[in-house]
Amino acid sequence: MSALAWTALGSLAAWCWLLLGQGFFWRTDQRLPRRTDPAVWPAVAVVVPARDEAAVLPDSLPSLLGQRYLGRAEIVLVDDNSSDGTGEVARSLAARHGGLPLRVVTPGEPEPGWTGKLWALRHGIAVARANSPEFLLLTDADIAHEPDSLRDLVAAAHGSDEPGGPDASRDAAGAGETGGPARGGGPVGGYDLVSQMARLRVESGWERLVVPAFVYFFAQLYPFRWINRDGARTTAAAGGCVLLRTETAARANVPASIRHAVIDDVSLACAVRRAGGRIWLGLADRVDSVRPYPRLADLWQMVSRSAYAQLRHNALVLAATVAGLALVYLVPPVVLVAAAAAGDPVAAWAAGLAWAVMAGTYVPMLRYYRQPLLLAPTLPFTALLYLLMTVDSAVQHYRGRGAAWKGRTYARPEAAPDR
């Protein structure tokens, strides 16, 4: 066989492994477990770190204020030294909409060794603990929640499985792509951390091309099924929506124990797991991000600011990642074209089949995001963009610019801990 054929077969073998051996990462059936409601609803504090978020708060904060929660709940919005009147906008929205009580607090500039978001969370959690909440909902300022989102999160974390399994009507959304069992999964008896990956905004052309792939790649790196097993080595959370037991947070010493982390959600999950906590992560049906990323430059910054931190700032890991992305995502279309030109049927067959498997694994995520399935074959191009974003992240790191966000730069941010 030709070198082209061997290369294509290598890519096809990689895709066969990813299809069956990587925790069925491509399925989108890990949704919030449906649990029986607790007899007494525990107290919850919602902590929202916000830096220069005046533009998105009108689309997100009213959804928190309007939560239909049956227990005691309050919102602590941490105005992280904003320059756009974030705190004033939050107070105005609370006065207009009513609902859950809102406190706006300001932490001051971060102390050395702290990233901005974790410094804000530290202050917000300290304020919230004064009222002894059993749970903390850590949610970003750009996340909108359906009115019963908090109730569902607490029920999922607090109780045992509902007799008869998860709610069938809720599970119907997205079920068509898998034909699999009911949503949920994970152990019976409650969790210390329940996290939902918010459905990101997909409206512009670049968002349609890049955003579903972002979640797809995240799930490939951190398969939700593996995370949701007791004692799993693979651990992650989605920082936009994290319900955390206050007692577990204290036992894990968070956020102080992860104060350097740029990839704070993964680091938080690892700290909770090390402290013996039980974790669940899945896709959201009722939690959405309202932050727009209309331009490629916006999406590029979102990915590149932390991509090299994910690789632990290791040049060898970067090289291996680039090689792996090329073999898995770029080889199939490139070899298919080359094999067709060279008249190599074995290489063309293997490359075409690898591309077909790749596209097939992307279909469930496109359905989840309600996007045209014709986007599935474009995944190699999107993967190339992510490859370039990752390389750019490394270049910025070695230029001393590190991770930059909202006017702050972390020259040598801490990498995500081992999975």
Protein Blocks (a to p, Z undefined) as FASTA:
>chain_A
ZZklmmmmmmmmmmmmmmmmnoplmpckbccddddddfbdcddddddddehillmmmmmm
mmmmmpccfbdcddddddehiakommmmmmmmmmmngmaddddddebjadehiafklmmm
mmmmmmmmmnopabdcdddfkbccdfklmmmmmmmmmmccdehiaafklmmnoplmnopa
ceeedjehiafbdcdddddddfbfmlmmmmmmmmmmmmmmmgfklmmpghiabdcddfkb
ccddfklmmmnopaklmmmpmblmlmmmmmmmmnopacdddddfkbccfbdcfbfklmmm
mmmmmmmmmnoopaklmmmmmmmmmmmmmmmmmmmmmmmmnopaklmmmmmmmmmmmmmm
mmmmmmmnopafklmmmmmmmmmmmmmmmmmmmmmmmnonmpaeehiacfbacddddZZ
